[in-house]
Amino acid sequence: MSPKQQKIRVGISIGDYNGIGPEIIMKALQDKAITDFFTPVIFGSGKLFTFQKNIFKLPLNFNYITEVSQMHSDKINMVNLSKDHVNVSLGTPTEESARMAIDSLEAATAALMNGEVDVLVTAPINKEEMLKYGFQHAGHTGYLEEKFGKKGLMFLVTEELKVAVSTHHIPIASVAENISKEKIKKQIKMLNQCLIEDFCIERPKIAVLGLNPHAGDGGAIGKEEIEIIEPAIRELFNNGILAFGPYPADSFFQPGKYRKFDAVLAMYHDQGLAPFKTIAYEDGVNYTAGLPFIRTSPDHGVAYDIAGKNEADAQSFSEAIFTALEIFRNRQEYNDLMANRMRPRRNTKNNHAEEDLPVDRH
């Protein structure tokens, strides 16, 4: 089987198991035909998942393994990080559930970096609890940035709406001091390249939101638009990137406006995520753009209030898996095209043969 025909190996971290993580993972994988499309590799606990699958009466069978190399391509693989009994307190975070969330994420990330899995899909974590027990980041994005040695971009995506945020998990009082012309330029370039490589959009149109109400009202409600955001947009536009704005955030997310663009760059977390989750909550996916590896997650949290009640909807987690698969294939195609484009022509008598011409994707 050629590399392109091989099933993509999807590494899955379980998040806080006292939330809805295991439930949505198992519900997303319960179709018997699921392993025809990809190979799931869950980093968790066999005893934990057996206990929870019995609660939710889910017809799953796991291939229990101790190392990723033992995976079976046609089965749902469970890398058993602990053979000990696991104490479950559904709806309540505990030290044990926080520590296992950390262990699962670290093991899945290591497998991704070692080439043992192809993409990473993460279930929701409780950041506050994990910080108590040694986790040093305000979320997945910062953790992965440190591991991969590269800055990423929080990017919430659906088929029709894609929203990135310039600043991630920081206090509102710190947002203005954490934006700059150079930072915004770098993020728009990253977003533009991501849309080309990962989503096959040849000439992306990117809308940029203002920081202040009414995008500053010409400087009456703040100078950031005039001094930082608008100059960054203008410079990039003059260099061929189709960036537009800054637009007032309060009126931008109307269907007739946001649908004219391929993606949106918001200035801070809630400015972008509040409208995104209102418009696309059920099928939204959180994607960390700009990194050398692919990581997605559902766009919701641990949902302790419904944990154990068999009420969790797995649609966003399923979308996260299939979005990761799509991006992986798109990147492969893009890299193949670029490799062919750069390949020297063969020295043959017919130097103008069509198959010898470099491929121009655009």
N, C-alpha and C positions, 0 to 999 in steps of 0.2 A: 504494500500500500504506500503510495507516495505521500510526502508531507502534507500536501493540500487535501488528500483524501482522508487522512487520519482525523479521528474525532478530537475536537478541542477538549483539553483537560481543564475543568473548572474547579479551582480551589475555593472552598467555602469556609469562612470563619463564622462561629456560631453566635457571637455577641453575648449579651447577658442572658443566660438560660432561664432566669426567673422572669424574664419578659417574654415576648412572643417569638424570639429568634428561632428556636428549634421547631416551633409550630409552623411558621411560614416556610422554613426550609423544607420540611417534610411535605407540606401541602403542595409546594412548587414542584416537588420531585415524585409525587404519588402516581402520576400516569405511567403505566407499565412500558410505554413506548419512549419514555424520556431519554433513555440511554442510547436510543438510535441517533440522537442528535448531538450528544456530547457525553463526556465522562465526568460525573460528579465525584469530587474528593472532599469530604467533610473533615474538618479538623476539630474533634470533639471527644465525646465519651460514649462508648457503646451502651453502658448501663443507663446513662442519662437519656439517650435517644430511645432506647427500648422502653423505658418508663413512660416517656412522654408520648410515644406513638401509641401505646396502649390506652392512655388517657383520651386521645383524640380518635382512637380506633382507625388508624391509617394503615393501609395494606402495603407496608414497605418491608423490604428485606435488605440488610446491609452486608457488604463484604468487609468484615472487620480485619484491619491490617495494622501493623506496628510501624511500617515504613512506607513512604509514598511509592517506592519502587515495586511494591507488592500489589499495586492497584490492578484491577481488572477493567478493561475498557468497556465492557458491557454490563457493568454492575454499579450500584451506588456504593462507593467506597467510604469507609469510616476509619480515618487514622485515629487510633485509640490513644489519646494523650494521657489517659489515666484509667487504670483498671480498678481503682478503688470505688467504693460506694459513694454516690453523689447525693448530698442533701439538697432537696428541691423545696423552695418556698415561693411558689408561683405568686407573682404580684409584689414581691418584696426583695429588693437588692440585698445581697449578702457578700461577705468577704470572699466566700468560696466561689460565688458566681462571677464576681469581678475578677478574681485571679484566673479563673478558667477563660474568661473573655480575653484577657491579656495573653495567656498561653496559646489560645487558639489563633489569635491574630498574628502573634510572632511566628508560630509554626507555619501558618499558611503563607505569610510574607516570605519566609526563608525558602519555602518550596518554590514560590514564584521566582525569586531571584536566582535560584539554582537551576531553573529550567525544568523542574519536575512537574509543574502545572503551567498552563498557558495564560490564564487570566485569574483574577481574584474577585470574588463577590463577598461582601462583608454584611453580616446581619447587624442590627442596631446594638450599640453599646451604651452604657451609662458612664459618661465621661467623668462625672463628679466622683462616682465610686471608684473608678479605675485610678484616678489621681491619688486616692488614699493609699493605694497599694503598689506604687512604683511607676505607674504609667505617667509620662512626663509631657503629654500633649493634650491640647484642647479638642482633639478629634482625630479621625483617620487621616485627614489631609496632611496635618503637620507631622504625624508619625511617618507617613510614607515619604514625604519630602526629605526627612532626615535619613531614612533608610536608603533612598535612591540617590541622594545627593543632588537633588534638583528641585527647583520651585515648581509647584503645580498650581492649578486653578480649579476652584470648586465650580462645577458645571452641572446644572440641573437640566435634564433633557427629556423630551418626548418627541414624537414625530413632528409635531407642529410648533412646539415652543421650546426654546433653548436659552437658559439664563445662567450666565456666569457672574461671580461676585468678586470685586476687586479686593475687599478686605473680608476675612473669614470670621473666626470666633474671637472678636475683640470687643471691648466696651464701646458703646456709641460715642462716649466722650473722647475716644482715641481715634475715631475714624478719620477726621480731617487731617490730623498729623501723619496718618499712615497712607495718604495718597500723594503722588507726585507725578509730574509730567513723564519722567522716565519710566516709572513703574507702570503707569497706564499704557504707555506706548508698548512696553514689553508684553503686557497682558493682552492687548489687542492683537499684537503679532502672534502670540501663542494661540489665541482663540482662532485667528484666521487660519493658521497652519493646521490646527486641530480639525476645523471644519472641512478643510481640503483632504487631509489624510484619513481621518477617522469617520467622516460622514459623507465623503465623495461629493462635496459641493465645490465646484470649480472656481467660482467667483463669489465668495460669501459677502453678504451685506450685513454689517454689524451696527446695531444701534447702541449708543452709549448714553446712559442716564446721567443727569446732573446730580450733584451732592445735596444742594439746598432746595427748599421749597421753590417751585416755579423755575427750577434751574437757575436760581439766583436773581431772577428778575433784572437782568442787566447790571448786576452788581449791587442792587439795593438790599438783597438778602444774602450776602456773602460773595466773596471774590474768587472762590475756587474754580468756578466754571470759566471765568475770563482768564485767570492766570495759569491754570493747570490743565483742565480737561479739554477746553476748546483748542488750545495750541497743540496738544497731543494729537487730537483728531485731525486737525488741519495738516499737520506735518505728515502723518501717515497717509491721508487721502492724497496728498501731493506726490506720494511715493507709490501709489498704485493700490493701496488697501482701501476697500470700500467701507470706511467707517463714517458714521453720521451722528450728529448730535452736538451738544448734549441736550437731551429731551427731559422735560419735567416728568418725574416719576409718577405723580398723582394721576395723570391722564394718559400715560403711555399704554397701559395694558388693556386697551380696548381692541377687540378682534380686528377692526379695520386698520389699526396701527401696527401692532406687534407682528401680524402675519405678513407684513411687507418686508420683514427682515429674517435672516437666517439664524441670528443669535442676538442676545442682548448682554451688555456688560453693565451690571449694577454696581454702585459704589460701596454698598455694605450689605451685610447678611440679610436682614429683614426686608430691605428695599427690594431685593430680588426674590427671596424665597417666599415671602408672604403672598404676593400675587401668583407666583408659580404654583404653590401648593393649593391655592384656591381654584385655579384653572385646571390643574393637571394632577391632583393629589393621588388618584387611584393608580395611574400608570406612570407616575414620575420616577425618574432614576437619577441618582447622584453619581456623577462621573468625575473622577479626578483627572482633568485634562493636562497635557503638557509633560507627563511623566513617561519614562521609557517602558513602563509596564502598564497593563490595563487593570483598573480597579473600578468596580461599580458597587452600588448599594441601593436599597430602597430609599425613598425620600421621607420616611417616617421614623419614629423613635421606638423605644422598647415597649411602650404601651402596657405598663404594669396593670392598668385598670381593667384590661380584658384578658390578661394572661391566664391560661388554664380554662377559659370559658368556651373554647372552640369557636370564637367569633372573629379571629384574625383573618384578614383578607390577604392572600399571598400574591395578588396580582402585581404589586410593585416589585416584589422580590423576583417573580418570574420575568418581569420586564427587565430587571437588572441583569439577570443571567443572559437573556437573549440579546440585550444591548451589548454586553461584553463580547458575545460571540460575533455579532455583526461588526463591531469595531475591530476585532482581531482579524477577521477576514478582509475588511477594508484596508487595514494597514498592510497585510500581506500583498494585496493587489497593488497598492500604491508603491510599495517597495520593489515589487517585481517590475512594474512599469518604469520606475526611475532607474533600476539597474539596466534594463534593456535600452533605455534612452542614453545612458552613459557608455554602453558597450561599444568598443571600436568596430568599425565596419570590417568585414572579412575581405581579404585581398583576393578577389576572384576576377575573372575576365569581365563578368557583367557587374561592374561596380555600382550600377544604378538599379539593381534588382530590388524589388519592393521589400523583400524580407530582410534586406541588409540596411534599410533606412532606419535611423533612430526613431523611437516612438515618442511622439509629442502628446502627452496627456491632455494638454489644453488646446 
